[in-house]
């Protein structure tokens, strides 16, 4: 099993890694193109990006490889051969499960030790590339704006792009609204040896400059400058080198820390948040309100103990009368001062609250990153428990069906995981609840599929699902019988006729009991007698099972005409009449339910009538009196 699984696992892992790398490339292609980056820098970026994408590609590759492995075994009947020789599916999965445990342990150490360093280097390179100036590639007939402080227009370029013709340069580097304009017949661009300056050698042109200095001259005239030159050299600051950023700034972020560093940062931030929040609380509690003295707090046994200063008031004061005695201007000024003081205090506490919110957001990001160290390991085991039994059930190998199923399951996992991540990041859920949401949902699915595969349950049997839907929706079901090659208990006509007669009597008695359509109240109080219906269904199944031992093809075919009597809830919604009345009164959909129930009852009566008809036809067949006319007139009327 290991020899079969490991090559498939390696192949699917690199395929999945290539796919997620292509997604990474398309996402950040604008930051890479046109920068003149060397091959070694791009290769280094792709290497660190590939390491950072391992947590995304590893679970998908495990799911796909396990599906393909067990799908191939089931398709080539190797699993059936193993089970027939006494090897259960759990024993077949045991070595691969041990391998997945080892992979999960390795994934944990990868997340804790390798991934932080690779992400620091990758994002450092990404930000360095974003800050690098684009490669100088001046097009023809278009204004080029990638040179800082300059706009350059070239009418035509030389054959080897070394000469530029019809040049027009707008120099806006001085920051004023009056640019310097340089027009030249031709020119050449080159870099200095250190590639930190751009040199423009211009030939046969003019220099126009507005000498406006922000104020008019004494004579009310404006000064301009015009220069005609045959050859002129202009040097422009333009750094074309690739400069790496310092990794220390990125290493201090949550993506560059292992578990111990994350835990230390979380504890430090929690202590800071608690200190600031306690200080805000003490300020709020100690603030005097409406002349009431400030309440003091003292520490006693580690808890805040409130100490209220008792102030003796000899005479009760009426603040409203004092306020009304003031002049209107004084009252207005007093109200404005109070509003201004309240607004300042509100803004102060809002700012301090915002700073606390930022700190709590950083704490959540660190907690999310710490939970990710463990979720990947469990995801590997979960996807193996889903893929291996699912492959044994569907029994389809290759790259067709397994890829489709893997993509569907992984998309579901990714959506759930991303939803839990956002809920945890925004603080709507506790961090561990959001990060373990996908595992909590998919783990029961893996256990369910493993149990079904071990017990050889027909989870993906179309007939089983079809019968289930027919039972749920009340659709008609068809019996299927075949002539048995070996028959132990032969069918005796006398016994068969007795069973047929008894079944017909039971069906007719049920039809006579309910000759008319039930009213709304009768339906919810009584409905159909399900006990009598179960007895009829049992008699019918027993008769069909007995007739299946017949050697007469006509008897077998006619027995297949018996309908399947189902036990639907709509035949009788409530077992107790009083409960039925309560449901009819309280259930909002009682009327639609009643209409659906009438339709199902009508279908049941038709099925019982068909049962009586088939009983008459089987009686005629067994007695040798069957004719074609009995298909349409079984009673001979």
C-alpha positions, 0 to 999 in steps of 0.5 A: 500500500505504501508503494502504491500511495507514496508515488501518487501522493508525491505526484498530486502534491507537486500538481496541487502546489503548481496550481496554487503557485499559478494562482499566486503568480496571477495575483501578484503579476503586476508587481513583478512585470516590467521591473527588470528583476533578475532570474535569481531574484524571481527564482528565490521569490518562487521558492519561498512562495512555494514553501508558503503555499504548502499548507494549502496544497498538502490537504488537497494532495492527500485527499486526491492521492487517497481517492485515487489509490483506493479508487484504483483498488476498488476499480480493479477488484483488488479491495474485494479480493483483500476482503474475501481473503480476510483483510478488512478495510481498516487493516488496508488503511492502517499503514497509510494512516500511520503515514498520515500521522507522520505527515501531520507531525511533520506539518506541525514542525513545518508550520512552526519552524520553516513557514515563519522564515519562508513567509518573512523572506517572501514578503520582504522580497515582495515589498522590495519588488513593489518599491523598485522602479520599473525598467526604462522602456520608452514607447513611441508616440506616447507620453512616458510617466515612469521617470519621477518628476518627468514626462517624456514624449518620443516620436520615433525610436532608432533601429537599435533603440539607442537613439530617440527622435522628436523628443519633448520633455516636461520637467515637473520636479520643482513642484510648481505649476510651471514646468520646464519644457525641453524640445530636442530633435534627437537624444540618447538615454544612458545610466551612470555606472552605479545605476542611480542616475539617468543621463539624457544627451540631447541634440539640437533643441530648445529649453523653455522655462517660466521664471515665475517665483510666486510674486510679480516683479517691480515693473509688473512683468514676468520673466521667462527663459529660453535657451537654444542648444546644439548639445546638452546633457541632463542628469536625473536621479533614477535608481535602477538597482534592486534594494532588499528591505530589512527582514527585521520589520517583517520578522516582528509581525505575526507571520514570522513567529513560532509558537513560543514567540506568539505566546509571548507576544499575546501575553504581553499585549494582553497585559498592556490591554488590561492595564490600559482598560483598568486605567480607563475604568478607574478614570471613569469611576473617579470622575465627579458628576453633577457636583457629587464628589469623586469615589475613590478605590483602594486595593483590598485582598487584590480587589477594588474596594469602593471608598465614598467620601461622605460630605455633610450638606447643611442645606439642600440646593436647587440647581434649577433655580440657580441656573434660571437666575443667570442671565441668558448669555451666562446660561448659554455660555455655561451650557456650551462649556458643559457640552465642550467639556463632555465632547472632549472627554468623549473624544478622549475616551473614544480615542483610547478605546480605538487604541484598545481595539487595535491592540485586540485586533493584533492579539486575535491575529497572533492567536489565529496564527498560533491556531494555524500551527495545529489545524493543518495537522488535523486537516491532513488526517481528516482529508485522508479519512474522507478520501480513502473510504470515499475512493473505496466506495465509488471505486473509480480511479484515474484522474477523472472522478477523483479530481472532480470530487476532490475539488468539490470537497476542497472548495467546501473546506476552503469556504468554511475555513475562510468563513471561520477565519474572518469571523475569528479575525473580526472578533465575532467568534472566539478565535479557536471556534472560528479556526477549528470550524472546518475541522469540526464540520468535516471530521464527522463526515470522515468518520461517517464515510469510514464507517460506511466503507468498512461496513460495505454500505451502499452510500452512493448506490443510485437505486438506494438514493432513488428509493429514499427519494421516492419514499420521501416524496411519495412517488411510486416504486417498482418491484423487481423480481428474477427467476431463481436458478436454485429453488428450495421451497417450491410454490404450492398453488393451494397455499399461494391461492390462500395467501392471495385471497387473504390479501385481497380481502384485507385490501378490499376491507381497507377500501370499504372502510374509507370510501370517501375523501376525508374532510379537513377535520377528519384528516387531522383527527383520524386519517388512515389506519396505519396499523391496518396498512402495515398489516396489508404491507406485510401480507403483500411482501410475504406473498411476493417473497413466496411467489418469487420461488415460482418457476412460472415466468408469468407468475414472476412477471405478474408478481412484479405488478404488485405496488409497494405499500409505503408508510407515509406520514401524510396518511395520518399526521398525528397518532392521537386525535387531540394532537391532530386538532392542535396541529391543524390549529397551530401549524401554519402549513396545515392546509397545504399539508392536508391537500398533499395528504389527500393526494397521497391517500388517493394514490394509496387507494389506487395502489390497493385497487391495483393490488386487488386487480393483480390478485384476481389475475394471479388467481386466474393464472394459478387456476389456468383460467387467465386470458388477455381480456383479464388485463382490462376486465379482471372480474369478468364483468 
